């Protein structure tokens, strides 16, 4: 299905990443003409998005109806060590896309995927309730500002589930690996979130491409848990031993470079109202995805 008032061609940036492969599969199933972008060799185009001229030339040639931007540098500690690289990868790339839309991309809609890392303090948070704690979050919220200037649909999110790429692992992949390693591992009791499974998020992003709501929305599960509680619920569903899991607060005593927000839970009411839908409960989704890991045991 083509999005309203637009071409069915979708350029997906960051298409070979953890979320990208699932979204591309969903778009193909819905009949979209998909052009994949990445920095590696596994995609159709490989332009450096921080270069506005090269980005503009590529998009002018492809003439998409939608750009779905998944490209980002999500290494939170890496962004803290190299803020200029965070700026280039997370802000300048979005600026290049938006510059083309503003000058030459009439009719093209940007769907931009952001992060729940822009929240802290007691949640669940509505979209206006931001508090930036690290360079990664700063680069992402700056990108949101430029995206909003071209009427983009912006979704703040977090996700989990089975990875389809060997290069990236999700939180549940990490939990599975740690729980089956035979070595102790830590899970945090004071870090709260409400992510969506990758497959559910992919379908919701396709909905955004079709509907083009053109606003900022939180996109997560209903409810929310600590990362420690998430780990124990997931382990129960996946049939994993958690006897070596150490449930601790994130600080003091951790070796993380960047300051992490403690409560990233998102209020998802705006998404549900705008998109006329109900999002799933987090605990139900944890158990659903956990069961898919049982076959790996």
Secondary structure as UniProt FT lines:
FT   TURN            4..5
FT   STRAND          9..13
FT   TURN            14..16
FT   TURN            18..19
FT   HELIX           20..29
FT   TURN            30..31
FT   STRAND          33..37
FT   TURN            49..50
FT   HELIX           52..62
FT   STRAND          66..69
FT   HELIX           76..81
FT   HELIX           83..86
FT   HELIX           87..92
FT   HELIX           93..103
FT   TURN            106..107
FT   STRAND          109..115
FT   HELIX           116..118
FT   TURN            127..128
FT   HELIX           135..148
FT   TURN            149..151
FT   STRAND          153..157
FT   STRAND          159..160
FT   TURN            166..167
FT   HELIX           171..179
FT   TURN            180..182
FT   STRAND          185..188
FT   STRAND          192..193
FT   STRAND          196..197
FT   HELIX           198..211
FT   STRAND          216..219
FT   STRAND          225..226
FT   HELIX           227..238
FT   TURN            243..244
FT   STRAND          245..248
FT   HELIX           269..275
FT   HELIX           282..293
FT   HELIX           294..296
//
